[in-house]
């Protein structure tokens, strides 16, 4: 089973969030949606979960430490 990553360090944010979630796609999407709602003020909707799915990276893309953030896609 492929493991994927949602990495808040990837995108610019007001809170400079450092959370990285790695695991099976369904678990990562669910955890990332809960995190986005609780920590970033997003509403947990099917659209948010689809956006999260589209931004997942393979686990092999993980790099420890700082990551240069990019603008959040619109």
mmCIF file of the N, C-alpha and C atoms, coordinates in Angstrom:
data_MODEL
# 
_entry.id   MODEL 
# 
loop_
_atom_site.group_PDB 
_atom_site.id 
_atom_site.type_symbol 
_atom_site.label_atom_id 
_atom_site.label_alt_id 
_atom_site.label_comp_id 
_atom_site.label_asym_id 
_atom_site.label_entity_id 
_atom_site.label_seq_id 
_atom_site.pdbx_PDB_ins_code 
_atom_site.Cartn_x 
_atom_site.Cartn_y 
_atom_site.Cartn_z 
_atom_site.occupancy 
_atom_site.B_iso_or_equiv 
_atom_site.pdbx_formal_charge 
_atom_site.auth_seq_id 
_atom_site.auth_comp_id 
_atom_site.auth_asym_id 
_atom_site.auth_atom_id 
_atom_site.pdbx_PDB_model_num 
ATOM 1   N N  . UNK A 1 1  ? 0.848   -1.181 0.000  1.00 0.00 ? 1  UNK A N  1 
ATOM 2   C CA . UNK A 1 1  ? 0.000   0.000  0.000  1.00 0.00 ? 1  UNK A CA 1 
ATOM 3   C C  . UNK A 1 1  ? 0.894   1.245  0.000  1.00 0.00 ? 1  UNK A C  1 
ATOM 4   N N  . UNK A 1 2  ? 0.629   2.144  -0.927 1.00 0.00 ? 2  UNK A N  1 
ATOM 5   C CA . UNK A 1 2  ? 1.419   3.374  -1.037 1.00 0.00 ? 2  UNK A CA 1 
ATOM 6   C C  . UNK A 1 2  ? 1.104   4.311  0.129  1.00 0.00 ? 2  UNK A C  1 
ATOM 7   N N  . UNK A 1 3  ? 2.160   4.849  0.717  1.00 0.00 ? 3  UNK A N  1 
ATOM 8   C CA . UNK A 1 3  ? 2.000   5.829  1.788  1.00 0.00 ? 3  UNK A CA 1 
ATOM 9   C C  . UNK A 1 3  ? 2.213   7.212  1.197  1.00 0.00 ? 3  UNK A C  1 
ATOM 10  N N  . UNK A 1 4  ? 1.354   8.142  1.617  1.00 0.00 ? 4  UNK A N  1 
ATOM 11  C CA . UNK A 1 4  ? 1.391   9.506  1.097  1.00 0.00 ? 4  UNK A CA 1 
ATOM 12  C C  . UNK A 1 4  ? 1.586   10.487 2.230  1.00 0.00 ? 4  UNK A C  1 
ATOM 13  N N  . UNK A 1 5  ? 1.854   11.733 1.854  1.00 0.00 ? 5  UNK A N  1 
ATOM 14  C CA . UNK A 1 5  ? 2.181   12.763 2.842  1.00 0.00 ? 5  UNK A CA 1 
ATOM 15  C C  . UNK A 1 5  ? 1.386   14.037 2.569  1.00 0.00 ? 5  UNK A C  1 
ATOM 16  N N  . UNK A 1 6  ? 0.853   14.612 3.644  1.00 0.00 ? 6  UNK A N  1 
ATOM 17  C CA . UNK A 1 6  ? 0.320   15.975 3.640  1.00 0.00 ? 6  UNK A CA 1 
ATOM 18  C C  . UNK A 1 6  ? 1.247   16.768 4.546  1.00 0.00 ? 6  UNK A C  1 
ATOM 19  N N  . UNK A 1 7  ? 1.859   17.817 4.016  1.00 0.00 ? 7  UNK A N  1 
ATOM 20  C CA . UNK A 1 7  ? 2.902   18.545 4.744  1.00 0.00 ? 7  UNK A CA 1 
ATOM 21  C C  . UNK A 1 7  ? 2.553   20.029 4.788  1.00 0.00 ? 7  UNK A C  1 
ATOM 22  N N  . UNK A 1 8  ? 2.134   20.511 5.955  1.00 0.00 ? 8  UNK A N  1 
ATOM 23  C CA . UNK A 1 8  ? 1.787   21.929 6.097  1.00 0.00 ? 8  UNK A CA 1 
ATOM 24  C C  . UNK A 1 8  ? 2.989   22.835 5.850  1.00 0.00 ? 8  UNK A C  1 
ATOM 25  N N  . UNK A 1 9  ? 4.192   22.324 6.027  1.00 0.00 ? 9  UNK A N  1 
ATOM 26  C CA . UNK A 1 9  ? 5.384   23.145 5.790  1.00 0.00 ? 9  UNK A CA 1 
ATOM 27  C C  . UNK A 1 9  ? 5.490   23.543 4.323  1.00 0.00 ? 9  UNK A C  1 
ATOM 28  N N  . UNK A 1 10 ? 4.791   22.816 3.453  1.00 0.00 ? 10 UNK A N  1 
ATOM 29  C CA . UNK A 1 10 ? 4.873   23.055 2.008  1.00 0.00 ? 10 UNK A CA 1 
ATOM 30  C C  . UNK A 1 10 ? 4.304   24.410 1.617  1.00 0.00 ? 10 UNK A C  1 
ATOM 31  N N  . UNK A 1 11 ? 3.322   24.914 2.372  1.00 0.00 ? 11 UNK A N  1 
ATOM 32  C CA . UNK A 1 11 ? 2.597   26.119 1.973  1.00 0.00 ? 11 UNK A CA 1 
ATOM 33  C C  . UNK A 1 11 ? 2.753   27.242 2.993  1.00 0.00 ? 11 UNK A C  1 
ATOM 34  N N  . UNK A 1 12 ? 2.732   28.471 2.491  1.00 0.00 ? 12 UNK A N  1 
ATOM 35  C CA . UNK A 1 12 ? 2.767   29.646 3.351  1.00 0.00 ? 12 UNK A CA 1 
ATOM 36  C C  . UNK A 1 12 ? 1.506   29.663 4.214  1.00 0.00 ? 12 UNK A C  1 
ATOM 37  N N  . UNK A 1 13 ? 1.661   30.043 5.482  1.00 0.00 ? 13 UNK A N  1 
ATOM 38  C CA . UNK A 1 13 ? 0.495   30.181 6.360  1.00 0.00 ? 13 UNK A CA 1 
ATOM 39  C C  . UNK A 1 13 ? 0.813   31.209 7.438  1.00 0.00 ? 13 UNK A C  1 
ATOM 40  N N  . UNK A 1 14 ? -0.236  31.804 7.976  1.00 0.00 ? 14 UNK A N  1 
ATOM 41  C CA . UNK A 1 14 ? -0.066  32.782 9.051  1.00 0.00 ? 14 UNK A CA 1 
ATOM 42  C C  . UNK A 1 14 ? 0.520   32.143 10.301 1.00 0.00 ? 14 UNK A C  1 
ATOM 43  N N  . UNK A 1 15 ? 0.210   30.872 10.514 1.00 0.00 ? 15 UNK A N  1 
ATOM 44  C CA . UNK A 1 15 ? 0.652   30.198 11.739 1.00 0.00 ? 15 UNK A CA 1 
ATOM 45  C C  . UNK A 1 15 ? 1.993   29.487 11.593 1.00 0.00 ? 15 UNK A C  1 
ATOM 46  N N  . UNK A 1 16 ? 2.564   29.494 10.374 1.00 0.00 ? 16 UNK A N  1 
ATOM 47  C CA . UNK A 1 16 ? 3.835   28.807 10.131 1.00 0.00 ? 16 UNK A CA 1 
ATOM 48  C C  . UNK A 1 16 ? 3.759   27.354 10.613 1.00 0.00 ? 16 UNK A C  1 
ATOM 49  N N  . UNK A 1 17 ? 2.666   26.694 10.247 1.00 0.00 ? 17 UNK A N  1 
ATOM 50  C CA . UNK A 1 17 ? 2.387   25.330 10.695 1.00 0.00 ? 17 UNK A CA 1 
ATOM 51  C C  . UNK A 1 17 ? 3.488   24.376 10.233 1.00 0.00 ? 17 UNK A C  1 
ATOM 52  N N  . UNK A 1 18 ? 3.873   23.469 11.112 1.00 0.00 ? 18 UNK A N  1 
ATOM 53  C CA . UNK A 1 18 ? 4.956   22.527 10.851 1.00 0.00 ? 18 UNK A CA 1 
ATOM 54  C C  . UNK A 1 18 ? 4.493   21.073 10.816 1.00 0.00 ? 18 UNK A C  1 
ATOM 55  N N  . UNK A 1 19 ? 3.183   20.818 10.798 1.00 0.00 ? 19 UNK A N  1 
ATOM 56  C CA . UNK A 1 19 ? 2.664   19.451 10.859 1.00 0.00 ? 19 UNK A CA 1 
ATOM 57  C C  . UNK A 1 19 ? 2.866   18.714 9.543  1.00 0.00 ? 19 UNK A C  1 
ATOM 58  N N  . UNK A 1 20 ? 3.312   17.463 9.642  1.00 0.00 ? 20 UNK A N  1 
ATOM 59  C CA . UNK A 1 20 ? 3.417   16.563 8.504  1.00 0.00 ? 20 UNK A CA 1 
ATOM 60  C C  . UNK A 1 20 ? 2.687   15.278 8.871  1.00 0.00 ? 20 UNK A C  1 
ATOM 61  N N  . UNK A 1 21 ? 1.821   14.812 7.975  1.00 0.00 ? 21 UNK A N  1 
ATOM 62  C CA . UNK A 1 21 ? 1.047   13.594 8.204  1.00 0.00 ? 21 UNK A CA 1 
ATOM 63  C C  . UNK A 1 21 ? 1.422   12.607 7.104  1.00 0.00 ? 21 UNK A C  1 
ATOM 64  N N  . UNK A 1 22 ? 1.824   11.392 7.490  1.00 0.00 ? 22 UNK A N  1 
ATOM 65  C CA . UNK A 1 22 ? 2.216   10.367 6.527  1.00 0.00 ? 22 UNK A CA 1 
ATOM 66  C C  . UNK A 1 22 ? 1.465   9.086  6.847  1.00 0.00 ? 22 UNK A C  1 
ATOM 67  N N  . UNK A 1 23 ? 0.931   8.449  5.813  1.00 0.00 ? 23 UNK A N  1 
ATOM 68  C CA . UNK A 1 23 ? 0.238   7.177  5.991  1.00 0.00 ? 23 UNK A CA 1 
ATOM 69  C C  . UNK A 1 23 ? -0.529  6.810  4.745  1.00 0.00 ? 23 UNK A C  1 
ATOM 70  N N  . UNK A 1 24 ? -1.447  5.846  4.850  1.00 0.00 ? 24 UNK A N  1 
ATOM 71  C CA . UNK A 1 24 ? -2.298  5.490  3.717  1.00 0.00 ? 24 UNK A CA 1 
ATOM 72  C C  . UNK A 1 24 ? -3.188  6.676  3.335  1.00 0.00 ? 24 UNK A C  1 
ATOM 73  N N  . UNK A 1 25 ? -3.515  6.796  2.068  1.00 0.00 ? 25 UNK A N  1 
ATOM 74  C CA . UNK A 1 25 ? -4.244  7.969  1.571  1.00 0.00 ? 25 UNK A CA 1 
ATOM 75  C C  . UNK A 1 25 ? -5.493  8.290  2.382  1.00 0.00 ? 25 UNK A C  1 
ATOM 76  N N  . UNK A 1 26 ? -6.345  7.323  2.632  1.00 0.00 ? 26 UNK A N  1 
ATOM 77  C CA . UNK A 1 26 ? -7.606  7.610  3.331  1.00 0.00 ? 26 UNK A CA 1 
ATOM 78  C C  . UNK A 1 26 ? -7.345  8.176  4.723  1.00 0.00 ? 26 UNK A C  1 
ATOM 79  N N  . UNK A 1 27 ? -6.358  7.634  5.429  1.00 0.00 ? 27 UNK A N  1 
ATOM 80  C CA . UNK A 1 27 ? -6.042  8.116  6.772  1.00 0.00 ? 27 UNK A CA 1 
ATOM 81  C C  . UNK A 1 27 ? -5.451  9.521  6.735  1.00 0.00 ? 27 UNK A C  1 
ATOM 82  N N  . UNK A 1 28 ? -4.577  9.774  5.768  1.00 0.00 ? 28 UNK A N  1 
ATOM 83  C CA . UNK A 1 28 ? -3.952  11.094 5.652  1.00 0.00 ? 28 UNK A CA 1 
ATOM 84  C C  . UNK A 1 28 ? -4.995  12.147 5.310  1.00 0.00 ? 28 UNK A C  1 
ATOM 85  N N  . UNK A 1 29 ? -5.877  11.854 4.370  1.00 0.00 ? 29 UNK A N  1 
ATOM 86  C CA . UNK A 1 29 ? -6.911  12.822 3.989  1.00 0.00 ? 29 UNK A CA 1 
ATOM 87  C C  . UNK A 1 29 ? -7.817  13.127 5.182  1.00 0.00 ? 29 UNK A C  1 
ATOM 88  N N  . UNK A 1 30 ? -8.244  12.097 5.911  1.00 0.00 ? 30 UNK A N  1 
ATOM 89  C CA . UNK A 1 30 ? -9.117  12.317 7.067  1.00 0.00 ? 30 UNK A CA 1 
ATOM 90  C C  . UNK A 1 30 ? -8.411  13.149 8.141  1.00 0.00 ? 30 UNK A C  1 
ATOM 91  N N  . UNK A 1 31 ? -7.172  12.802 8.459  1.00 0.00 ? 31 UNK A N  1 
ATOM 92  C CA . UNK A 1 31 ? -6.432  13.533 9.493  1.00 0.00 ? 31 UNK A CA 1 
ATOM 93  C C  . UNK A 1 31 ? -6.123  14.957 9.047  1.00 0.00 ? 31 UNK A C  1 
ATOM 94  N N  . UNK A 1 32 ? -5.752  15.132 7.786  1.00 0.00 ? 32 UNK A N  1 
ATOM 95  C CA . UNK A 1 32 ? -5.435  16.469 7.276  1.00 0.00 ? 32 UNK A CA 1 
ATOM 96  C C  . UNK A 1 32 ? -6.680  17.353 7.246  1.00 0.00 ? 32 UNK A C  1 
ATOM 97  N N  . UNK A 1 33 ? -7.832  16.787 6.917  1.00 0.00 ? 33 UNK A N  1 
ATOM 98  C CA . UNK A 1 33 ? -9.069  17.570 6.913  1.00 0.00 ? 33 UNK A CA 1 
ATOM 99  C C  . UNK A 1 33 ? -9.426  18.002 8.333  1.00 0.00 ? 33 UNK A C  1 
ATOM 100 N N  . UNK A 1 34 ? -9.281  17.097 9.302  1.00 0.00 ? 34 UNK A N  1 
ATOM 101 C CA . UNK A 1 34 ? -9.545  17.451 10.696 1.00 0.00 ? 34 UNK A CA 1 
ATOM 102 C C  . UNK A 1 34 ? -8.575  18.530 11.165 1.00 0.00 ? 34 UNK A C  1 
ATOM 103 N N  . UNK A 1 35 ? -7.314  18.403 10.785 1.00 0.00 ? 35 UNK A N  1 
ATOM 104 C CA . UNK A 1 35 ? -6.309  19.403 11.159 1.00 0.00 ? 35 UNK A CA 1 
ATOM 105 C C  . UNK A 1 35 ? -6.619  20.753 10.511 1.00 0.00 ? 35 UNK A C  1 
ATOM 106 N N  . UNK A 1 36 ? -6.977  20.742 9.230  1.00 0.00 ? 36 UNK A N  1 
ATOM 107 C CA . UNK A 1 36 ? -7.294  21.986 8.521  1.00 0.00 ? 36 UNK A CA 1 
ATOM 108 C C  . UNK A 1 36 ? -8.468  22.706 9.179  1.00 0.00 ? 36 UNK A C  1 
ATOM 109 N N  . UNK A 1 37 ? -9.452  21.943 9.628  1.00 0.00 ? 37 UNK A N  1 
ATOM 110 C CA . UNK A 1 37 ? -10.606 22.545 10.293 1.00 0.00 ? 37 UNK A CA 1 
ATOM 111 C C  . UNK A 1 37 ? -10.239 23.067 11.682 1.00 0.00 ? 37 UNK A C  1 
ATOM 112 N N  . UNK A 1 38 ? -9.555  22.252 12.470 1.00 0.00 ? 38 UNK A N  1 
ATOM 113 C CA . UNK A 1 38 ? -9.251  22.615 13.857 1.00 0.00 ? 38 UNK A CA 1 
ATOM 114 C C  . UNK A 1 38 ? -8.175  23.697 13.967 1.00 0.00 ? 38 UNK A C  1 
ATOM 115 N N  . UNK A 1 39 ? -7.167  23.640 13.106 1.00 0.00 ? 39 UNK A N  1 
ATOM 116 C CA . UNK A 1 39 ? -6.020  24.538 13.263 1.00 0.00 ? 39 UNK A CA 1 
ATOM 117 C C  . UNK A 1 39 ? -5.976  25.704 12.287 1.00 0.00 ? 39 UNK A C  1 
ATOM 118 N N  . UNK A 1 40 ? -6.641  25.549 11.136 1.00 0.00 ? 40 UNK A N  1 
ATOM 119 C CA . UNK A 1 40 ? -6.540  26.586 10.107 1.00 0.00 ? 40 UNK A CA 1 
ATOM 120 C C  . UNK A 1 40 ? -7.880  27.224 9.760  1.00 0.00 ? 40 UNK A C  1 
ATOM 121 N N  . UNK A 1 41 ? -8.951  26.810 10.433 1.00 0.00 ? 41 UNK A N  1 
ATOM 122 C CA . UNK A 1 41 ? -10.241 27.459 10.260 1.00 0.00 ? 41 UNK A CA 1 
ATOM 123 C C  . UNK A 1 41 ? -11.006 27.086 9.005  1.00 0.00 ? 41 UNK A C  1 
ATOM 124 N N  . UNK A 1 42 ? -10.578 26.025 8.316  1.00 0.00 ? 42 UNK A N  1 
ATOM 125 C CA . UNK A 1 42 ? -11.306 25.583 7.121  1.00 0.00 ? 42 UNK A CA 1 
ATOM 126 C C  . UNK A 1 42 ? -12.516 24.754 7.541  1.00 0.00 ? 42 UNK A C  1 
ATOM 127 N N  . UNK A 1 43 ? -13.491 24.670 6.656  1.00 0.00 ? 43 UNK A N  1 
ATOM 128 C CA . UNK A 1 43 ? -14.640 23.806 6.892  1.00 0.00 ? 43 UNK A CA 1 
ATOM 129 C C  . UNK A 1 43 ? -14.340 22.453 6.271  1.00 0.00 ? 43 UNK A C  1 
ATOM 130 N N  . UNK A 1 44 ? -14.554 21.377 7.017  1.00 0.00 ? 44 UNK A N  1 
ATOM 131 C CA . UNK A 1 44 ? -14.306 20.020 6.525  1.00 0.00 ? 44 UNK A CA 1 
ATOM 132 C C  . UNK A 1 44 ? -15.435 19.624 5.576  1.00 0.00 ? 44 UNK A C  1 
ATOM 133 N N  . UNK A 1 45 ? -15.189 19.806 4.291  1.00 0.00 ? 45 UNK A N  1 
ATOM 134 C CA . UNK A 1 45 ? -16.177 19.519 3.252  1.00 0.00 ? 45 UNK A CA 1 
ATOM 135 C C  . UNK A 1 45 ? -15.601 18.515 2.259  1.00 0.00 ? 45 UNK A C  1 
ATOM 136 N N  . UNK A 1 46 ? -16.452 17.925 1.432  1.00 0.00 ? 46 UNK A N  1 
ATOM 137 C CA . UNK A 1 46 ? -15.932 17.051 0.377  1.00 0.00 ? 46 UNK A CA 1 
ATOM 138 C C  . UNK A 1 46 ? -14.965 17.781 -0.554 1.00 0.00 ? 46 UNK A C  1 
ATOM 139 N N  . UNK A 1 47 ? -15.216 19.067 -0.789 1.00 0.00 ? 47 UNK A N  1 
ATOM 140 C CA . UNK A 1 47 ? -14.324 19.857 -1.649 1.00 0.00 ? 47 UNK A CA 1 
ATOM 141 C C  . UNK A 1 47 ? -12.946 20.018 -1.011 1.00 0.00 ? 47 UNK A C  1 
ATOM 142 N N  . UNK A 1 48 ? -12.911 20.273 0.300  1.00 0.00 ? 48 UNK A N  1 
ATOM 143 C CA . UNK A 1 48 ? -11.634 20.384 0.999  1.00 0.00 ? 48 UNK A CA 1 
ATOM 144 C C  . UNK A 1 48 ? -10.874 19.064 0.909  1.00 0.00 ? 48 UNK A C  1 
ATOM 145 N N  . UNK A 1 49 ? -11.564 17.950 1.146  1.00 0.00 ? 49 UNK A N  1 
ATOM 146 C CA . UNK A 1 49 ? -10.898 16.648 1.091  1.00 0.00 ? 49 UNK A CA 1 
ATOM 147 C C  . UNK A 1 49 ? -10.367 16.350 -0.309 1.00 0.00 ? 49 UNK A C  1 
ATOM 148 N N  . UNK A 1 50 ? -11.079 16.764 -1.331 1.00 0.00 ? 50 UNK A N  1 
ATOM 149 C CA . UNK A 1 50 ? -10.583 16.571 -2.699 1.00 0.00 ? 50 UNK A CA 1 
ATOM 150 C C  . UNK A 1 50 ? -9.356  17.442 -2.947 1.00 0.00 ? 50 UNK A C  1 
ATOM 151 N N  . UNK A 1 51 ? -9.370  18.666 -2.452 1.00 0.00 ? 51 UNK A N  1 
ATOM 152 C CA . UNK A 1 51 ? -8.202  19.539 -2.596 1.00 0.00 ? 51 UNK A CA 1 
ATOM 153 C C  . UNK A 1 51 ? -7.001  18.939 -1.875 1.00 0.00 ? 51 UNK A C  1 
ATOM 154 N N  . UNK A 1 52 ? -7.225  18.402 -0.691 1.00 0.00 ? 52 UNK A N  1 
ATOM 155 C CA . UNK A 1 52 ? -6.136  17.751 0.052  1.00 0.00 ? 52 UNK A CA 1 
ATOM 156 C C  . UNK A 1 52 ? -5.589  16.585 -0.755 1.00 0.00 ? 52 UNK A C  1 
ATOM 157 N N  . UNK A 1 53 ? -6.483  15.734 -1.294 1.00 0.00 ? 53 UNK A N  1 
ATOM 158 C CA . UNK A 1 53 ? -6.037  14.599 -2.118 1.00 0.00 ? 53 UNK A CA 1 
ATOM 159 C C  . UNK A 1 53 ? -5.137  15.061 -3.265 1.00 0.00 ? 53 UNK A C  1 
ATOM 160 N N  . UNK A 1 54 ? -5.501  16.171 -3.884 1.00 0.00 ? 54 UNK A N  1 
ATOM 161 C CA . UNK A 1 54 ? -4.743  16.649 -5.048 1.00 0.00 ? 54 UNK A CA 1 
ATOM 162 C C  . UNK A 1 54 ? -3.363  17.182 -4.660 1.00 0.00 ? 54 UNK A C  1 
ATOM 163 N N  . UNK A 1 55 ? -3.166  17.509 -3.383 1.00 0.00 ? 55 UNK A N  1 
ATOM 164 C CA . UNK A 1 55 ? -1.893  18.083 -2.931 1.00 0.00 ? 55 UNK A CA 1 
ATOM 165 C C  . UNK A 1 55 ? -0.994  17.067 -2.226 1.00 0.00 ? 55 UNK A C  1 
ATOM 166 N N  . UNK A 1 56 ? -1.438  15.829 -2.097 1.00 0.00 ? 56 UNK A N  1 
ATOM 167 C CA . UNK A 1 56 ? -0.623  14.820 -1.422 1.00 0.00 ? 56 UNK A CA 1 
ATOM 168 C C  . UNK A 1 56 ? 0.635   14.524 -2.216 1.00 0.00 ? 56 UNK A C  1 
ATOM 169 N N  . UNK A 1 57 ? 1.673   14.212 -1.487 1.00 0.00 ? 57 UNK A N  1 
ATOM 170 C CA . UNK A 1 57 ? 2.967   13.870 -2.074 1.00 0.00 ? 57 UNK A CA 1 
ATOM 171 C C  . UNK A 1 57 ? 3.328   12.450 -1.639 1.00 0.00 ? 57 UNK A C  1 
ATOM 172 N N  . UNK A 1 58 ? 4.197   11.778 -2.377 1.00 0.00 ? 58 UNK A N  1 
ATOM 173 C CA . UNK A 1 58 ? 4.643   10.462 -1.917 1.00 0.00 ? 58 UNK A CA 1 
ATOM 174 C C  . UNK A 1 58 ? 5.465   10.597 -0.639 1.00 0.00 ? 58 UNK A C  1 
ATOM 175 N N  . UNK A 1 59 ? 5.416   9.577  0.189  1.00 0.00 ? 59 UNK A N  1 
ATOM 176 C CA . UNK A 1 59 ? 6.196   9.584  1.424  1.00 0.00 ? 59 UNK A CA 1 
ATOM 177 C C  . UNK A 1 59 ? 7.676   9.846  1.151  1.00 0.00 ? 59 UNK A C  1 
ATOM 178 N N  . UNK A 1 60 ? 8.163   9.385  0.022  1.00 0.00 ? 60 UNK A N  1 
ATOM 179 C CA . UNK A 1 60 ? 9.585   9.548  -0.311 1.00 0.00 ? 60 UNK A CA 1 
ATOM 180 C C  . UNK A 1 60 ? 9.986   11.012 -0.494 1.00 0.00 ? 60 UNK A C  1 
ATOM 181 N N  . UNK A 1 61 ? 9.018   11.921 -0.631 1.00 0.00 ? 61 UNK A N  1 
ATOM 182 C CA . UNK A 1 61 ? 9.319   13.350 -0.783 1.00 0.00 ? 61 UNK A CA 1 
ATOM 183 C C  . UNK A 1 61 ? 9.619   14.019 0.552  1.00 0.00 ? 61 UNK A C  1 
ATOM 184 N N  . UNK A 1 62 ? 9.423   13.285 1.656  1.00 0.00 ? 62 UNK A N  1 
ATOM 185 C CA . UNK A 1 62 ? 9.648   13.874 2.979  1.00 0.00 ? 62 UNK A CA 1 
ATOM 186 C C  . UNK A 1 62 ? 11.114  14.237 3.168  1.00 0.00 ? 62 UNK A C  1 
ATOM 187 N N  . UNK A 1 63 ? 11.344  15.446 3.681  1.00 0.00 ? 63 UNK A N  1 
ATOM 188 C CA . UNK A 1 63 ? 12.668  15.911 4.059  1.00 0.00 ? 63 UNK A CA 1 
ATOM 189 C C  . UNK A 1 63 ? 12.537  16.496 5.463  1.00 0.00 ? 63 UNK A C  1 
ATOM 190 N N  . UNK A 1 64 ? 13.385  16.047 6.351  1.00 0.00 ? 64 UNK A N  1 
ATOM 191 C CA . UNK A 1 64 ? 13.343  16.556 7.731  1.00 0.00 ? 64 UNK A CA 1 
ATOM 192 C C  . UNK A 1 64 ? 13.775  18.010 7.784  1.00 0.00 ? 64 UNK A C  1 
ATOM 193 N N  . UNK A 1 65 ? 13.306  18.717 8.798  1.00 0.00 ? 65 UNK A N  1 
ATOM 194 C CA . UNK A 1 65 ? 13.721  20.095 9.013  1.00 0.00 ? 65 UNK A CA 1 
ATOM 195 C C  . UNK A 1 65 ? 12.851  21.092 8.280  1.00 0.00 ? 65 UNK A C  1 
ATOM 196 N N  . UNK A 1 66 ? 13.428  22.244 8.026  1.00 0.00 ? 66 UNK A N  1 
ATOM 197 C CA . UNK A 1 66 ? 12.688  23.331 7.373  1.00 0.00 ? 66 UNK A CA 1 
ATOM 198 C C  . UNK A 1 66 ? 12.413  23.015 5.905  1.00 0.00 ? 66 UNK A C  1 
ATOM 199 N N  . UNK A 1 67 ? 11.366  23.609 5.421  1.00 0.00 ? 67 UNK A N  1 
ATOM 200 C CA . UNK A 1 67 ? 10.986  23.483 4.013  1.00 0.00 ? 67 UNK A CA 1 
ATOM 201 C C  . UNK A 1 67 ? 10.587  24.876 3.543  1.00 0.00 ? 67 UNK A C  1 
ATOM 202 N N  . UNK A 1 68 ? 11.060  25.282 2.382  1.00 0.00 ? 68 UNK A N  1 
ATOM 203 C CA . UNK A 1 68 ? 10.719  26.605 1.858  1.00 0.00 ? 68 UNK A CA 1 
ATOM 204 C C  . UNK A 1 68 ? 9.256   26.557 1.411  1.00 0.00 ? 68 UNK A C  1 
ATOM 205 N N  . UNK A 1 69 ? 8.391   27.344 2.055  1.00 0.00 ? 69 UNK A N  1 
ATOM 206 C CA . UNK A 1 69 ? 6.974   27.307 1.705  1.00 0.00 ? 69 UNK A CA 1 
ATOM 207 C C  . UNK A 1 69 ? 6.690   27.979 0.361  1.00 0.00 ? 69 UNK A C  1 
ATOM 208 N N  . UNK A 1 70 ? 5.706   27.437 -0.324 1.00 0.00 ? 70 UNK A N  1 
ATOM 209 C CA . UNK A 1 70 ? 5.235   28.010 -1.589 1.00 0.00 ? 70 UNK A CA 1 
ATOM 210 C C  . UNK A 1 70 ? 3.843   28.584 -1.366 1.00 0.00 ? 70 UNK A C  1 
ATOM 211 N N  . UNK A 1 71 ? 3.377   29.479 -2.234 1.00 0.00 ? 71 UNK A N  1 
ATOM 212 C CA . UNK A 1 71 ? 2.017   30.028 -2.080 1.00 0.00 ? 71 UNK A CA 1 
ATOM 213 C C  . UNK A 1 71 ? 0.974   28.913 -2.152 1.00 0.00 ? 71 UNK A C  1 
ATOM 214 N N  . UNK A 1 72 ? -0.066  29.059 -1.349 1.00 0.00 ? 72 UNK A N  1 
ATOM 215 C CA . UNK A 1 72 ? -1.151  28.082 -1.364 1.00 0.00 ? 72 UNK A CA 1 
ATOM 216 C C  . UNK A 1 72 ? -1.906  28.207 -2.678 1.00 0.00 ? 72 UNK A C  1 
ATOM 217 N N  . UNK A 1 73 ? -2.199  27.085 -3.345 1.00 0.00 ? 73 UNK A N  1 
ATOM 218 C CA . UNK A 1 73 ? -2.915  27.158 -4.630 1.00 0.00 ? 73 UNK A CA 1 
ATOM 219 C C  . UNK A 1 73 ? -4.319  27.744 -4.466 1.00 0.00 ? 73 UNK A C  1 
ATOM 220 N N  . UNK A 1 74 ? -4.738  28.474 -5.461 1.00 0.00 ? 74 UNK A N  1 
ATOM 221 C CA . UNK A 1 74 ? -6.087  29.075 -5.398 1.00 0.00 ? 74 UNK A CA 1 
ATOM 222 C C  . UNK A 1 74 ? -7.037  28.368 -6.324 1.00 0.00 ? 74 UNK A C  1 
# 
